[in-house]
Amino acid sequence: MHKTYLKIAAYLGALSVMLGAFAAHGLKRIASEQSVATFETGTRYQFYHVFALALVAILYKTFPNKLVSIAGALFILGIVFFSGSLYIYTYKTIYSLAAFDWIVFLTPIGGVFFIAGWICLALGIKGNQGA
């Protein structure tokens, strides 16, 4: 499990850097400051949770239990829902797409996944329940 999470963290980290560079250079030419700020929030939280996922992978060797493993899955889901929704929301805003109005409801769900991931990680380290 730990190698899988490390690989996913590495790929998501690379994607964070690419999206951040896009926001800093390309997006600023076509989007408002507010849209760029929204996009950058997505990349920032994605990058924070890349480190969280890598931490899960490293800690899983010492604390190989379900809660630590679940924490990794929750961080991935958080990235997809929180950061992904902010990326789509930015696209929607730039191109005035009403079809994606529902996307704003995914952002707080992603935030809940992040919070739950941190709580699972803390409990998994504390309890070290069986795998």
Residue pairs with C-beta under 8 A, 6 or more apart in sequence:
1 57
1 60
1 64
1 69
1 72
2 56
2 57
2 58
2 60
2 61
3 57
4 57
5 53
5 54
5 56
5 57
5 60
5 72
6 54
6 57
6 58
8 53
8 76
9 50
9 51
9 53
9 54
9 57
12 46
12 49
12 50
12 53
12 76
12 79
13 47
13 50
15 46
16 43
16 46
16 47
16 50
17 47
19 39
19 42
19 43
19 46
19 87
20 40
20 43
20 47
23 36
23 39
23 40
23 43
27 35
27 36
27 39
27 90
28 36
30 94
31 39
31 90
31 93
31 94
32 93
35 90
35 93
35 94
36 90
38 86
38 89
38 90
38 93
39 86
39 87
39 90
41 86
42 82
42 83
42 84
42 85
42 86
42 87
42 90
43 83
45 78
45 79
45 82
45 83
45 114
46 79
46 83
49 75
49 78
49 79
49 114
49 117
50 79
52 71
52 75
52 117
52 118
52 121
53 72
53 75
53 76
55 121
56 68
56 69
56 71
56 72
56 75
56 121
57 72
59 68
59 121
59 124
59 125
60 68
60 69
60 72
63 124
63 125
63 128
64 131
65 124
65 127
65 128
65 129
65 130
65 131
66 124
66 129
66 131
67 120
67 121
67 123
67 124
67 127
67 129
68 120
68 121
68 124
68 125
69 124
69 131
70 117
70 120
70 124
71 117
71 118
71 120
71 121
71 124
72 117
73 117
74 113
74 114
74 116
74 117
74 120
75 113
75 114
75 117
77 110
77 113
78 110
78 111
78 113
78 114
78 117
79 110
80 110
81 106
81 107
81 109
81 110
81 113
82 106
82 107
82 109
82 110
82 111
82 113
82 114
83 110
84 106
84 110
85 103
85 104
85 106
85 107
85 110
86 107
88 100
88 103
89 100
89 103
89 104
89 107
91 97
91 100
92 99
92 100
92 101
92 103
